[in-house]
Amino acid sequence: MPIVICKEDPKTLDARVLRDEFSATLAMLTGESRQYRHSPEEFLSPRGCFVLARAADGDPLGFSAFRRHAFGVAIITHLYARPETFGVGAALMRALEATAIDAGYRQLMLETRTANRRVLQFCERHQFNEVNFVSAPGRQSALLRCFAKQLA
């Protein structure tokens, strides 16, 4: 199945549906929803990115987003592929990496809950290294793991 990745406004209907699915999945897995933690405007800025994965027929398959974290560093705030899909997460990651490089970033970071084994395995497969860092002071750092990847 061909996967088409494109930048899209996070406020479109398809993007909102996927964001709701992502939020529900996180709530079931971790007890915490992250949907409204970040404003869609963060991803629409020149230093942010929101991409949607679609099947060739236009059906939405997943989405991902990053925002500026620090000079030369972007943090991936969302990475979601519908469970019945294959290869969507990898396609989204390739698009994020290319977009981050084009925007001048040298490093991507990703933070996830320890309970989210799917993302932990994904980080391993995509050459992210675990780092000792938590982006939001006050969050329960014992439950979080942070990963970073140097970009070309």
C-alpha positions as CSV (number, residue, x, y, z in Angstrom):
1,M,0.0,0.0,0.0
2,P,1.6,3.3,-1.0
3,I,1.7,5.9,1.7
4,V,1.5,9.6,0.9
5,I,3.0,12.0,3.5
6,C,2.0,15.7,3.3
7,K,2.1,18.8,5.4
8,E,-1.3,19.6,6.6
9,D,-3.1,22.0,8.9
10,P,-3.7,20.2,12.2
11,K,-7.2,21.8,12.4
12,T,-8.6,19.9,9.4
13,L,-11.3,17.3,10.0
14,D,-9.0,14.3,9.2
15,A,-6.2,15.7,11.5
16,R,-8.7,16.3,14.3
17,V,-10.0,12.7,14.0
18,L,-6.5,11.3,14.2
19,R,-5.6,13.6,17.1
20,D,-8.7,12.3,18.9
21,E,-7.7,8.7,18.3
22,F,-4.1,9.5,19.5
23,S,-5.5,11.1,22.6
24,A,-7.8,8.1,23.4
25,T,-5.0,5.6,22.8
26,L,-2.7,7.5,25.2
27,A,-5.4,7.8,27.8
28,M,-6.0,4.0,27.7
29,L,-2.3,3.3,27.8
30,T,-1.0,5.8,30.3
31,G,-4.1,7.5,31.9
32,E,-3.0,10.8,30.4
33,S,-4.2,12.5,27.2
34,R,-1.8,14.9,25.4
35,Q,-4.1,16.2,22.7
36,Y,-4.6,19.7,24.1
37,R,-1.1,20.1,25.6
38,H,0.1,21.7,22.4
39,S,-1.6,24.4,20.3
40,P,-2.0,23.6,16.6
41,E,-0.3,27.0,15.9
42,E,3.0,25.6,17.3
43,F,3.1,23.2,14.3
44,L,2.1,25.9,11.7
45,S,5.1,28.1,12.5
46,P,8.2,28.0,10.3
47,R,10.0,26.1,13.0
48,G,7.2,23.5,13.5
49,C,5.8,20.8,11.4
50,F,2.6,18.7,11.2
51,V,2.4,15.9,8.6
52,L,-0.4,13.5,7.8
53,A,0.0,10.1,6.3
54,R,-2.6,9.0,3.8
55,A,-3.3,5.9,1.7
56,A,-3.3,6.4,-2.1
57,D,-7.1,6.7,-1.9
58,G,-6.8,9.6,0.6
59,D,-7.8,7.8,3.7
60,P,-5.9,9.1,6.8
61,L,-3.5,6.6,8.3
62,G,-1.5,8.6,10.9
63,F,0.2,11.9,11.8
64,S,3.2,13.3,13.4
65,A,4.4,16.7,14.5
66,F,7.4,18.5,16.0
67,R,8.0,21.9,17.4
68,R,11.1,23.9,18.3
69,H,12.6,22.8,21.6
70,A,15.9,24.7,21.7
71,F,18.5,26.1,19.2
72,G,19.1,23.3,16.6
73,V,16.7,20.9,18.5
74,A,13.2,19.9,17.6
75,I,11.0,17.7,19.8
76,I,8.5,15.3,18.3
77,T,5.3,15.9,20.2
78,H,3.0,13.5,18.3
79,L,3.6,10.3,16.5
80,Y,0.6,8.1,15.7
81,A,-0.2,5.4,13.2
82,R,-3.5,3.6,13.2
83,P,-3.0,0.1,14.6
84,E,-4.0,-1.7,11.4
85,T,-1.4,0.0,9.3
86,F,2.1,-1.1,8.4
87,G,5.1,1.2,7.6
88,V,3.2,4.4,8.4
89,G,5.3,5.3,11.5
90,A,8.5,4.8,9.5
91,A,7.2,6.9,6.6
92,L,6.2,9.7,9.1
93,M,9.6,9.6,10.7
94,R,11.4,9.9,7.4
95,A,9.3,12.9,6.5
96,L,9.9,14.5,10.0
97,E,13.6,14.0,9.7
98,A,13.8,15.5,6.2
99,T,11.6,18.5,7.3
100,A,13.7,19.0,10.4
101,I,16.9,19.1,8.4
102,D,15.4,21.6,6.0
103,A,14.4,23.8,8.9
104,G,17.9,23.8,10.2
105,Y,17.6,21.4,13.1
106,R,20.5,19.1,14.0
107,Q,18.7,16.9,16.5
108,L,15.3,15.4,17.1
109,M,14.0,14.5,20.5
110,L,11.1,12.3,21.5
111,E,9.7,11.8,25.0
112,T,7.4,8.9,25.8
113,R,5.9,7.1,28.8
114,T,7.7,3.9,29.9
115,A,4.4,2.1,29.5
116,N,4.3,2.9,25.7
117,R,6.3,-0.1,24.6
118,R,5.3,0.4,20.9
119,V,7.1,3.8,20.9
120,L,10.1,2.4,22.9
121,Q,10.6,-0.3,20.2
122,F,10.1,2.3,17.4
123,C,12.8,4.5,18.9
124,E,15.2,1.5,19.0
125,R,14.5,0.6,15.4
126,H,15.0,4.2,14.2
127,Q,18.4,4.8,15.9
128,F,17.2,7.1,18.7
129,N,19.4,7.0,21.8
130,E,18.1,7.3,25.3
131,V,19.1,10.6,27.0
132,N,18.7,11.8,30.6
133,F,16.3,14.6,30.0
134,V,12.6,15.5,30.7
135,S,11.2,18.4,28.7
136,A,8.6,19.6,31.2
137,P,9.7,20.2,34.7
138,G,7.3,18.8,37.2
139,R,6.2,15.9,35.1
140,Q,6.7,12.5,36.6
141,S,10.2,11.8,35.3
142,A,10.2,8.2,36.7
143,L,7.4,7.4,34.2
144,L,9.1,9.1,31.2
145,R,11.9,8.2,28.9
146,C,13.5,10.6,26.5
147,F,15.3,9.8,23.3
148,A,17.4,11.8,20.8
149,K,18.7,11.3,17.3
150,Q,21.4,13.4,15.6
151,L,20.4,14.4,12.1
152,A,22.7,14.6,9.1
